[in-house]
Amino acid sequence: MKIRSIKGFHDILPEDIGRWHHIEEHAKRSCELYGYSEIRIPVLEFTEVFARSIGAATDIVEKEMYTFADRDGSSLTLRPEGTAGVVRSYVENSMYTKSPQIKLYYTGMMFRHERPQKGRYRGFYQIGAEIFGSEAPESDAELIAMISGFFDGIGLSKSVTLELSSLGDGECRPAYKTMLMDYFIGHKDELCEDCQRRLDTNPLRILDCKQKGCIEISKNAPKMLDNLCDDCTQHFTRVKESLDSIGIPYEINPKIVRGLDYYTRTVFEFTTDQLGAQNAVAAGGRYDGLVKELGGPETPAVGFAMGIERIVLLHKEVIPEGFEKKTDIYIAYLGEEARDAAFKLAYEIRSSGARVEADYGGKSLKSQMKRADKSGARYTVIIGEEELKSGIVKLRDMEESSEHEVGMEELKKLASELKS
């Protein structure tokens, strides 16, 4: 068979990795600016972690998880999302005993058996963050502000829209579900096959269906925002007021459902109109019951996750150029002695923090200069017999096509200034 990657999985190639690093570093910096600490969770968990947290009747658990039996017969699953694993770790490691409020962020690969398309993969990368221990609506707003600041920092603030809603809680959502079921039962024959099944298991998911017929039927369905209890109404109002106070714009979208059962009260999505159907680039909300569901104490929590692939796609649309990783200094040489000197010099300059390349294959100076140009090097150092004797090397500015001589100390100083 032809050796190839698995369908729905992809390589991140060197020409793209500079942009990935730029986005990931901005995300991590944003999280740490807001007081989050990094956590690294396993890629593999007991299936029960996801079935209990995400919800057994969700599409993720029913259709999309990569699940298999271990040798001892236990059921294991590659993580389809990060929150459940972070909550499991929070409970297992008794983090709630260490501080009344814990803020964590994570990065890593997730796995879902979905139909691959632009912006959607079976193996994909996410960055996410969670706050444990705060029921204050200001925490919801602060989390959203952090994400908004991240998008601003990478130049995408004008390309995304914040959509906001509330899913209520255990006090008001059961009655709303009943209203929703009563409404959709009257349209059951018009619903798609999946939504007919959801009608008995998870009627809220019908609101999120992308089938045209279901979208039309959902337009007149009862809205959760019209049926919130007083506490949820006050909470949602305070979230909006907090965002208003710091000038973060948003749109109310009562049809935000999210595909995970654990959400309560605040839910949000950052969407774009530049990626086609896969328009959500970051999403999250509050999940006050999940810690208890996984064996911990009553703990309010709120979090989010964003797909790096979609953000990279959007970033390329908005800022096409400027993120290739390029060489700072290329070292070219003439002769065997100069090659030894070039090897040593490359080591010394790298110690100063610059990106350095050299080719020790004995090629002509002309070939080496072509390689230097192709590498995108800012400068090329040329070492020959005269340079070996004098300790002075030729430094060529590749952008300005100029050349002058410099000593070793001056070269090392330049290397330090080029340090990225």
C-alpha positions in Angstrom: 0.0 0.0 0.0 1.0 3.6 -0.5 2.3 5.1 2.7 0.1 8.1 3.6 -1.5 9.8 6.6 -4.8 8.6 8.1 -7.8 10.3 6.7 -8.7 13.3 8.8 -5.2 13.6 10.3 -2.7 16.1 8.9 0.9 17.2 9.1 1.9 20.7 10.2 4.7 21.6 7.8 7.8 23.8 8.4 6.4 26.6 6.2 3.3 26.8 8.5 4.9 26.3 11.9 6.0 29.9 12.4 2.3 31.0 12.3 1.3 28.2 14.6 4.0 29.3 17.1 2.9 32.9 16.9 -0.8 31.9 17.7 0.1 29.5 20.4 2.5 31.8 22.1 0.0 34.6 22.1 -2.7 32.3 23.6 -0.4 31.1 26.3 0.7 34.7 27.1 -3.0 35.8 27.3 -3.8 33.0 29.7 -0.9 33.7 32.0 -1.6 37.4 31.9 -5.0 36.5 33.5 -3.4 34.2 36.1 -3.9 30.8 34.6 -1.4 28.0 35.1 -0.7 25.3 32.5 -1.8 21.7 33.0 -0.9 18.8 30.8 -3.5 16.0 30.8 -3.3 12.5 29.2 -4.5 12.0 25.7 -6.2 8.8 26.9 -8.9 8.5 29.6 -11.4 5.9 30.8 -14.4 6.2 28.6 -16.6 6.9 31.6 -14.9 10.3 32.0 -16.4 11.5 28.8 -19.7 9.6 28.9 -20.5 11.0 32.3 -19.4 14.6 31.6 -20.2 15.2 27.9 -23.4 13.3 28.0 -24.3 9.8 26.8 -26.9 11.1 24.4 -24.6 13.6 22.6 -23.3 13.1 19.1 -19.7 13.1 20.4 -20.3 10.1 22.7 -22.7 8.3 20.4 -20.9 8.7 17.1 -17.5 10.5 17.3 -15.3 9.0 20.0 -12.3 6.8 19.3 -13.1 4.1 21.9 -11.5 0.7 22.3 -11.1 -2.1 24.9 -7.8 -2.3 26.8 -6.2 -5.7 27.5 -7.9 -5.9 30.9 -11.3 -5.3 29.3 -11.6 -1.6 30.5 -12.9 0.8 27.9 -10.5 3.6 26.9 -11.1 6.7 24.8 -8.9 9.2 23.0 -9.9 12.5 24.3 -12.5 14.3 22.1 -12.2 17.5 24.1 -10.2 18.8 27.0 -12.5 20.0 29.8 -13.6 16.5 31.0 -9.9 15.5 31.5 -9.1 18.7 33.3 -12.0 18.3 35.6 -11.0 14.7 36.3 -7.5 15.9 37.2 -9.0 18.6 39.4 -11.0 16.1 41.4 -8.4 13.3 41.4 -5.7 15.6 42.7 -8.0 17.4 45.2 -7.0 20.8 43.8 -10.1 22.3 45.6 -8.2 21.8 48.9 -5.3 24.0 47.7 -7.1 27.2 46.8 -10.7 28.4 46.7 -10.2 29.3 43.0 -8.0 27.5 40.5 -7.3 28.7 36.9 -5.9 26.2 34.4 -5.1 26.2 30.7 -4.1 23.4 28.4 -3.0 22.7 24.8 -3.0 19.5 22.9 -4.5 17.2 20.3 -8.1 16.0 20.4 -9.8 13.2 18.4 -13.3 12.9 16.9 -14.5 10.6 14.1 -16.2 13.2 12.0 -16.5 13.8 8.3 -13.3 15.7 7.4 -13.7 19.1 5.6 -12.1 22.5 5.6 -11.5 23.5 9.2 -12.6 20.1 10.6 -10.2 17.2 11.2 -10.4 13.9 13.1 -7.2 14.7 14.8 -7.0 18.4 15.7 -5.4 20.8 18.2 -7.1 22.9 20.8 -6.1 25.5 23.4 -8.5 25.8 26.4 -8.8 27.3 29.8 -11.0 26.6 32.9 -11.8 28.5 36.1 -12.9 26.5 39.1 -14.5 27.9 42.3 -16.2 31.1 41.1 -19.9 31.4 40.4 -19.6 35.2 39.8 -20.8 36.4 36.4 -17.7 38.6 36.3 -15.6 35.4 35.9 -17.6 34.6 32.8 -17.0 38.1 31.5 -13.3 38.0 32.4 -12.8 34.8 30.5 -14.5 36.2 27.5 -12.4 39.4 27.8 -9.2 37.2 27.8 -10.3 35.5 24.6 -11.2 38.8 23.0 -7.8 40.2 23.9 -6.1 37.2 22.3 -7.9 37.8 19.0 -7.0 41.4 19.2 -3.3 40.5 19.8 -3.0 38.4 16.7 -4.9 40.9 14.5 -8.2 39.1 14.2 -10.5 41.3 16.4 -12.3 42.6 13.3 -12.8 39.1 11.8 -14.6 37.5 14.7 -18.0 38.2 16.4 -18.9 37.3 20.0 -22.3 35.6 20.3 -23.7 35.2 23.7 -26.6 33.3 25.4 -27.7 31.4 28.5 -28.9 27.8 28.8 -30.4 28.3 32.3 -29.8 25.7 35.1 -31.4 22.8 36.9 -34.1 25.1 38.1 -35.5 26.4 34.8 -34.1 24.1 32.1 -36.2 21.0 32.8 -39.4 23.0 32.2 -37.9 24.5 29.1 -37.0 21.0 27.7 -40.6 19.9 28.2 -41.8 23.0 26.3 -39.3 22.2 23.5 -40.4 18.6 23.3 -44.1 19.6 23.1 -43.3 22.0 20.3 -41.1 19.5 18.2 -43.5 16.6 18.7 -45.9 18.5 16.6 -43.3 18.6 13.8 -41.8 15.2 14.3 -42.4 14.0 10.8 -40.7 17.0 9.4 -37.5 16.6 11.4 -34.4 14.8 10.1 -33.7 11.3 11.3 -31.0 12.5 13.8 -33.4 15.1 15.3 -36.2 12.6 15.6 -33.9 10.5 17.8 -32.8 13.7 19.7 -36.4 14.5 20.4 -36.4 11.7 23.0 -32.9 12.1 24.3 -31.7 15.7 24.0 -34.2 18.1 22.3 -31.9 21.1 22.8 -29.6 19.6 20.2 -32.4 20.0 17.5 -31.8 23.8 17.8 -28.2 23.2 16.6 -29.1 21.0 13.6 -27.7 22.2 10.3 -30.4 20.6 8.1 -32.5 23.2 6.3 -35.8 21.7 7.3 -34.8 21.5 11.0 -33.5 25.1 10.8 -36.9 26.3 9.5 -38.9 24.4 12.2 -36.5 25.7 14.9 -37.2 29.4 14.0 -40.5 29.3 15.9 -39.4 27.1 18.8 -39.6 28.4 22.3 -36.4 30.2 23.4 -34.4 29.5 26.6 -33.8 33.2 27.1 -37.5 33.8 27.4 -37.8 31.1 30.1 -34.9 31.7 32.4 -35.6 31.7 36.2 -34.9 34.9 38.2 -31.4 33.8 39.3 -30.3 32.9 35.8 -31.8 36.1 34.4 -29.8 38.2 36.9 -26.6 36.2 36.2 -26.9 36.7 32.5 -27.7 40.4 32.9 -24.6 40.8 35.0 -22.4 39.1 32.4 -23.7 41.5 29.7 -23.2 44.5 32.0 -19.6 43.5 32.8 -18.8 43.2 29.1 -20.5 46.5 28.4 -18.4 48.2 31.1 -15.1 47.3 29.3 -16.4 47.9 25.8 -16.5 44.3 24.4 -19.3 44.1 21.8 -21.5 41.0 21.5 -24.6 39.7 19.8 -27.3 37.8 21.6 -27.9 34.4 19.9 -30.6 32.4 21.7 -29.8 29.3 19.5 -26.4 28.6 20.9 -26.7 25.1 22.4 -23.2 23.7 22.4 -22.8 19.9 21.8 -22.0 19.0 25.4 -24.5 18.3 28.1 -22.5 19.8 31.0 -23.1 23.5 30.1 -25.3 25.7 32.4 -26.1 29.4 32.3 -23.6 31.4 30.2 -22.7 30.0 26.7 -20.7 31.8 24.0 -19.1 31.5 20.7 -16.6 33.6 18.7 -17.6 33.1 15.1 -16.4 34.3 11.7 -18.0 34.7 8.3 -14.7 34.0 6.5 -14.4 30.2 6.8 -17.7 28.9 5.4 -19.7 26.4 7.4 -17.1 25.9 10.1 -17.6 29.3 11.5 -17.0 28.9 15.3 -13.3 29.5 16.2 -13.7 29.6 20.0 -16.5 28.6 22.3 -17.3 27.8 25.9 -19.5 28.5 28.9 -20.3 27.7 32.5 -20.6 24.2 33.8 -21.4 24.4 37.5 -22.4 20.7 37.9 -19.6 18.9 36.2 -17.1 18.7 39.1 -19.7 17.0 41.3 -20.8 14.7 38.5 -17.2 13.4 38.3 -16.9 12.8 42.1 -15.8 16.2 43.4 -17.5 18.7 45.7 -20.1 21.2 44.5 -17.8 23.6 42.5 -18.9 26.3 40.0 -16.8 26.5 36.9 -16.5 28.2 33.5 -14.2 27.5 30.6 -13.6 27.6 26.8 -11.7 25.9 24.0 -10.6 27.1 20.6 -9.5 25.1 17.5 -6.0 26.1 16.4 -6.5 24.9 12.8 -9.5 27.2 12.2 -7.7 30.1 13.8 -4.7 29.4 11.5 -6.9 29.3 8.5 -8.5 32.6 9.4 -5.2 34.2 10.2 -3.9 33.2 6.7 -7.0 34.9 5.2 -6.4 38.1 7.1 -2.6 38.2 7.3 -1.2 36.1 4.4 2.5 36.8 4.8 5.2 37.3 7.4 5.4 34.2 9.6 7.9 32.0 7.8 10.8 31.0 10.1 13.9 32.4 8.4 17.7 32.1 8.9 19.4 35.1 10.6 22.9 34.4 9.5 24.2 32.1 6.8 27.9 31.2 6.9 29.7 30.6 3.6 33.4 29.6 3.3 36.2 28.9 0.9 38.6 26.0 1.6 39.1 23.2 4.2 40.5 25.5 6.9 37.7 28.0 6.4 35.2 25.1 6.8 36.6 24.3 10.2 36.4 27.9 11.2 32.8 28.2 9.8 31.8 25.2 12.0 33.2 26.8 15.1 31.8 30.2 14.3 28.3 28.9 13.7 28.4 27.3 17.1 29.6 30.5 18.8 27.0 32.7 17.0 24.1 30.3 17.9 25.2 30.7 21.5 24.3 34.4 21.1 20.8 33.4 20.2 20.7 33.9 16.4 19.4 31.3 13.9 22.5 30.1 11.9 22.9 27.8 8.9 25.9 26.5 7.0 26.5 23.8 4.4 29.7 21.7 5.1 29.5 19.8 1.8 32.3 21.6 0.1 30.2 23.3 -2.5 31.4 26.4 -4.4 31.0 29.8 -2.9 28.4 30.6 -5.7 26.3 27.5 -4.7 26.6 28.5 -1.0 25.4 32.0 -1.8 22.4 30.7 -3.7 21.6 28.5 -0.7 21.9 31.5 1.6 19.5 33.5 -0.6 17.0 30.6 -0.7 17.1 30.3 3.1 15.9 33.8 3.5 19.0 34.7 5.5 19.2 38.4 6.6 23.0 38.3 6.6 25.7 36.1 5.1 29.1 35.8 6.6 31.9 34.9 4.2 35.1 33.3 5.4 38.2 32.7 3.2 42.0 32.6 3.6 42.4 36.3 4.2 39.6 36.3 6.8 41.2 33.4 8.7 44.5 35.4 8.9 43.0 38.7 9.9 40.2 37.6 12.1 37.9 39.9 10.1 35.0 38.5 8.1 32.9 39.8 5.3 29.3 40.5 6.3 26.8 40.7 3.4 23.4 42.4 4.0 21.1 40.3 1.8 18.3 42.8 1.9 20.4 45.8 0.9 22.9 43.9 -1.3 25.8 45.6 0.6 28.9 44.2 2.1 31.4 45.3 4.7 34.0 43.8 7.1 33.4 43.1 10.8 35.3 41.7 13.7 34.2 38.7 15.8 32.9 40.9 18.7 30.9 43.0 16.3 29.4 39.9 14.7 28.4 38.4 18.1 26.8 41.7 19.0 24.8 41.6 15.8 23.8 38.0 16.5 22.5 39.1 20.0 20.4 41.8 18.4 18.9 39.4 15.9 17.8 37.0 18.7 14.1 36.3 18.3 
